[in-house]
Amino acid sequence: MSLNASVARQTLLAQALGWVDKQSDSLGPSIHPATSFLRDPADLHRASRTYRRDDNPTFLQAEVLLATLEGGEGCLLFSSGMAAATAVMSMLSPGAHVVVSTRLYSGLRNWLFSHGRRWGIDISEADYEDVHGLRAILEARPAQIVWIETPANPLWHVSDIRAITELAHECGALVVADNTVSTPILTRPLEHGVDVVLHSGSKYLNGHADVVAGALIVGPRRAELLQRLADIRNDYGAVLGPFEAWLLLRGMRTLELRMNAICRNAFEIACFLQEHERVVEVLYPGLASHPGHVLSRKQMQGGFGGMLSFRVKGGEEVSRRLAASTKVIRQAISFGGLETVIEIRRGMEGPESRTPPDLLRLSVGTEAVKDLIADLSQALSA
């Protein structure tokens, strides 16, 4: 029995759709580590489970829950966010044109300009804040994929999802939106016309920093596209393990609670940093001073996320000292966990990085905000 879709989102999450294991009547979801499933000898072609690579029942509950949250036709789990991203790119033929923002997750950008180019993909970078410039690029050469990431890691630029999607659809492009930072709690890109939503499930969806996972959700009435991506996932073997799928679902059950707390903490910290005499710049869409603040208020409901970046007087050397001086906040990579972590982002992005070398990226967690602010205060004074 499933919960009625009319119940609140928090109820759907807390009860994971209300599904109950038929074999055990357990309220908690079951894990199925089996790799093979019994078939009917009288009809080997019947529609049933056959092999774990594309057919494990542990995937299903998490996939349906995530598709419901995003308002999509269906969802596919992958072994990582990058596996999900490259599955989308695998639909392309040599010579295909992909348009991305000049502000893009470094891992995907590096893949596109190395493996993607070697496979014959043509990549254009556009300033998504300049819609007229994007139009000129698409008119000069229609694209097959237009990729949106908003807010964009790690400078948190905000893109107008609907405006970019409408431009892309005019030339027949498929629009993919990376919704990892916002999560469906804050933004639902499919409602703005996007075709495919991507998540790095390792971040907020899991929320406990103990899973590597990815997901793709296709828009309503896109069953053919969903099947095409499912075939790619199966052919490349980029599937999530049963235990990882179970952990992902476990994390998603508290997603709304965590995001509410994280957004409140991040906003208070951003306000504190903005007023500190040693801080020269704070990048957070929730601040009225942020160039994308007005647009964020339209696209993000209930908060502005848990990611922010800032720069301090004295440059890279002072930034490194600050990151090493925090006591409650941990110095680590990645984001979206319960714990607040800080890093010098450029160090993770390689020599081609466009990120300022002194930029400190903060992934705000669920700790008491007074402790986090006190820790930043002492580090800034060190």
C-alpha positions in Angstrom: 0.0 0.0 0.0 1.3 3.4 -0.9 0.5 6.8 0.7 -1.9 9.0 -1.3 0.0 11.6 -3.3 -2.1 14.3 -1.6 -0.3 13.9 1.7 2.5 16.4 2.6 6.0 15.9 1.1 7.4 15.5 4.6 5.0 12.6 5.2 6.0 10.9 1.9 9.6 11.2 2.9 9.3 10.1 6.5 7.4 7.0 5.5 9.3 6.5 2.2 6.0 6.4 0.3 4.4 4.2 3.0 5.6 1.0 1.4 5.6 -2.1 3.6 7.7 -5.2 2.8 5.1 -7.9 1.8 7.2 -10.8 3.0 8.0 -9.5 6.5 5.5 -6.6 7.1 8.5 -4.5 8.2 8.1 -0.8 8.1 11.8 -0.4 7.2 12.8 -1.3 3.6 14.5 -4.6 2.9 17.8 -5.1 1.1 18.0 -7.7 -1.7 21.6 -8.7 -2.4 20.6 -11.4 -4.9 22.1 -11.2 -8.3 19.7 -13.6 -10.0 16.0 -14.2 -9.8 13.9 -17.3 -10.5 12.3 -17.4 -14.0 9.3 -19.2 -15.3 10.5 -22.2 -17.4 7.3 -22.1 -19.4 7.9 -18.4 -20.5 11.5 -17.2 -20.2 10.5 -13.9 -21.9 7.9 -12.9 -19.3 8.2 -9.5 -17.7 10.0 -10.1 -14.5 13.3 -9.6 -12.6 16.2 -11.3 -14.2 19.6 -10.0 -13.1 20.7 -7.4 -10.6 22.6 -5.1 -12.9 19.4 -3.5 -14.0 16.7 -5.2 -12.0 17.3 -5.3 -8.3 14.2 -4.6 -6.2 16.2 -2.6 -3.7 16.4 0.2 -6.2 12.7 0.6 -6.8 11.6 2.4 -3.6 14.3 5.0 -3.7 13.7 5.6 -7.4 9.9 6.0 -7.1 10.3 8.3 -4.1 12.8 10.6 -5.9 10.7 10.6 -9.1 7.7 11.6 -6.9 9.7 14.4 -5.2 10.8 15.8 -8.6 7.5 15.3 -10.3 9.0 13.1 -13.0 8.0 10.2 -15.2 10.6 8.0 -13.5 14.0 7.8 -11.9 17.2 5.7 -12.5 19.8 5.3 -9.8 23.5 5.2 -10.8 26.8 4.2 -9.2 27.7 7.9 -8.9 26.7 11.4 -10.0 29.4 11.3 -12.7 28.1 7.9 -14.0 24.7 9.6 -14.3 26.1 12.6 -16.1 28.1 10.5 -18.6 25.1 8.3 -19.2 23.4 11.4 -20.6 26.4 12.2 -22.7 26.5 8.6 -24.0 23.3 9.3 -26.0 25.3 11.7 -28.2 26.9 10.9 -31.6 30.3 12.2 -32.7 30.0 15.8 -33.7 27.2 16.6 -31.3 27.1 20.0 -29.7 26.8 20.5 -26.0 26.4 23.9 -24.3 27.4 24.4 -20.7 27.8 27.4 -18.4 31.1 29.0 -17.8 30.4 28.2 -14.2 30.3 24.4 -14.0 31.2 21.6 -11.6 34.9 21.0 -12.3 34.5 17.2 -12.5 32.1 17.4 -15.4 34.0 20.2 -17.1 37.2 18.1 -17.0 35.4 15.1 -18.4 33.9 17.1 -21.3 37.2 18.7 -22.3 39.1 15.4 -22.1 37.0 12.3 -22.8 34.1 14.2 -24.4 36.3 15.9 -26.9 38.1 12.6 -27.7 34.7 11.1 -28.4 34.0 13.9 -30.9 31.7 16.1 -28.7 31.8 19.8 -29.5 31.5 21.9 -26.4 30.5 25.6 -26.1 30.7 27.5 -22.9 28.2 30.4 -22.3 27.6 33.0 -19.7 24.1 31.9 -18.6 23.5 35.4 -17.1 23.8 36.7 -20.6 20.7 35.2 -22.2 21.2 37.1 -25.5 24.8 35.6 -25.8 23.4 32.1 -25.2 20.8 32.7 -27.9 23.6 33.7 -30.3 25.5 30.5 -29.6 22.4 28.3 -30.1 21.4 30.2 -33.3 24.9 29.8 -34.7 24.8 26.1 -34.1 21.9 24.2 -32.6 22.8 22.1 -29.6 21.8 18.5 -28.7 22.2 19.1 -24.9 22.1 22.3 -22.8 23.4 21.7 -19.3 22.2 23.8 -16.3 23.7 23.8 -12.8 22.1 26.2 -10.4 23.3 27.5 -8.0 26.6 26.6 -9.7 29.4 25.2 -7.7 31.5 26.8 -6.2 30.7 30.5 -6.9 26.9 29.9 -6.6 25.8 31.8 -9.7 22.1 31.5 -10.4 20.8 30.6 -13.8 17.3 31.4 -15.1 16.1 27.8 -15.6 12.9 28.6 -17.5 14.5 31.2 -19.8 17.4 28.9 -20.7 15.1 25.9 -21.2 12.9 27.9 -23.6 15.9 29.0 -25.7 17.3 25.4 -25.8 14.0 23.9 -26.8 13.7 26.3 -29.7 16.7 24.6 -31.3 15.5 21.1 -30.2 18.1 20.6 -27.4 17.6 18.3 -24.5 17.9 20.3 -21.2 19.6 18.7 -18.2 19.6 20.4 -14.8 22.0 19.4 -12.0 19.8 19.9 -8.9 22.2 18.5 -6.4 22.6 21.7 -4.4 19.0 22.8 -4.3 17.4 19.3 -4.0 13.7 18.9 -4.8 13.0 20.5 -1.4 14.0 23.9 -2.7 13.7 23.6 -6.6 11.9 21.3 -9.0 13.5 22.0 -12.4 11.0 19.9 -14.3 8.3 22.4 -13.4 10.4 25.0 -15.3 10.5 22.9 -18.5 13.7 20.9 -18.0 13.8 17.4 -19.6 16.2 15.6 -17.2 17.2 16.3 -13.6 20.5 15.0 -12.2 21.6 14.4 -8.6 24.8 13.4 -7.0 23.0 11.3 -4.4 26.2 11.3 -2.3 25.4 14.8 -1.2 22.1 16.0 0.3 19.9 13.1 -0.7 22.0 10.7 1.3 23.0 13.4 3.8 25.3 11.2 5.9 28.5 11.2 3.9 28.5 7.4 3.6 27.3 6.7 0.1 28.4 7.4 -3.5 25.4 7.5 -5.7 23.8 9.3 -8.7 20.3 9.6 -10.1 18.5 10.8 -13.3 14.9 11.8 -13.3 13.1 12.4 -16.6 10.1 14.7 -17.1 6.5 13.7 -17.3 5.5 11.7 -20.5 9.1 11.0 -21.3 9.0 7.2 -20.9 11.0 6.7 -24.2 13.8 8.8 -22.9 13.7 7.0 -19.5 14.0 3.6 -21.3 16.9 4.9 -23.5 18.8 6.0 -20.3 18.0 2.7 -18.6 19.5 0.8 -21.6 22.7 2.8 -21.3 22.9 2.2 -17.6 22.5 -1.5 -18.2 25.0 -1.7 -21.1 27.6 0.2 -19.1 26.9 -1.5 -15.8 26.8 1.8 -13.9 24.3 0.5 -11.3 24.2 1.2 -7.6 24.8 -1.6 -5.1 21.7 -2.8 -3.0 23.2 -1.7 0.3 24.0 1.7 -1.2 20.5 2.1 -2.5 19.2 1.2 0.9 21.4 3.8 2.6 20.3 6.4 0.0 16.7 5.7 0.9 17.5 5.8 4.6 19.0 9.3 4.1 16.1 10.6 2.0 13.6 10.0 4.7 15.0 12.9 6.7 15.8 15.1 3.7 13.3 17.9 4.4 14.1 18.1 8.1 17.8 18.3 7.3 17.4 20.9 4.5 15.2 23.1 6.7 17.9 23.2 9.4 20.8 23.5 7.0 19.2 26.5 5.2 18.5 28.3 8.4 22.1 27.8 9.5 23.6 28.8 6.2 21.6 32.0 6.1 22.7 33.0 9.6 26.4 32.2 8.8 26.2 34.1 5.5 24.9 37.2 7.4 27.6 36.9 10.0 30.4 36.6 7.4 29.0 39.5 5.4 29.3 41.8 8.4 32.8 40.7 9.5 35.6 43.2 9.0 38.0 40.5 7.7 35.7 39.1 5.1 35.8 40.8 1.7 33.2 38.8 -0.2 30.4 36.4 0.6 28.7 34.3 -2.2 25.3 33.0 -1.1 22.0 33.4 -3.0 20.1 34.1 0.1 21.8 37.4 0.6 20.1 40.5 -0.9 23.6 41.5 -2.1 23.9 38.4 -4.3 23.4 39.2 -8.0 21.1 36.2 -8.3 19.1 36.9 -5.2 15.9 38.0 -6.9 15.9 35.1 -9.3 16.7 32.7 -6.5 13.6 33.9 -4.7 11.5 32.8 -7.7 13.2 29.5 -8.3 14.0 28.3 -4.7 11.2 27.8 -2.2 11.8 27.5 1.5 15.4 28.4 1.6 18.6 29.1 -0.4 20.6 25.9 0.3 23.5 25.1 2.5 26.4 26.0 0.3 28.3 29.3 0.5 31.7 30.6 -0.4 33.7 33.5 1.0 37.0 35.3 0.7 39.1 37.0 3.4 41.6 39.8 3.5 45.1 38.6 2.9 44.5 36.2 0.1 45.3 32.5 -0.3 47.8 32.2 2.6 45.3 33.7 5.1 42.5 31.5 3.7 44.6 28.4 4.2 45.4 29.4 7.8 41.7 30.0 8.5 40.7 26.6 7.1 43.3 25.0 9.3 42.2 27.0 12.4 38.6 25.8 12.7 37.8 23.4 15.5 34.2 22.5 15.2 34.1 22.8 11.4 36.1 20.0 9.7 38.4 20.6 6.7 37.2 18.1 4.1 36.0 17.8 0.5 32.5 17.1 -0.8 29.3 18.6 0.8 25.7 17.8 1.9 26.5 15.9 5.1 25.3 16.5 8.6 28.7 18.0 9.5 29.9 21.4 8.4 33.0 21.2 6.3 35.3 23.8 4.8 37.8 23.7 2.0 40.0 25.7 -0.3 38.1 24.7 -3.4 40.7 25.4 -6.1 43.0 22.8 -4.7 40.5 20.1 -5.8 39.9 21.5 -9.3 43.3 21.2 -10.9 45.4 23.6 -12.9 42.6 24.6 -15.3 40.4 25.8 -12.4 38.8 29.3 -12.8 38.0 29.4 -9.0 39.9 32.1 -7.1 42.8 30.5 -5.2 41.7 32.1 -1.9 38.1 31.0 -2.1 36.8 29.1 0.9 33.8 26.9 0.3 31.6 26.0 3.2 29.1 23.2 3.3 26.9 24.0 6.3 25.6 21.2 8.4 23.0 20.7 11.1 25.1 21.6 14.2 24.0 24.4 16.5 24.6 27.5 14.5 26.0 29.4 17.5 28.8 26.9 17.6 29.5 27.3 13.9 29.6 31.0 14.1 31.8 31.0 17.2 34.2 28.7 15.5 34.4 30.9 12.4 34.8 34.0 14.6 37.8 32.5 16.4 39.3 31.3 13.1 38.9 34.7 11.6 40.6 36.3 14.6 43.5 33.8 14.7 
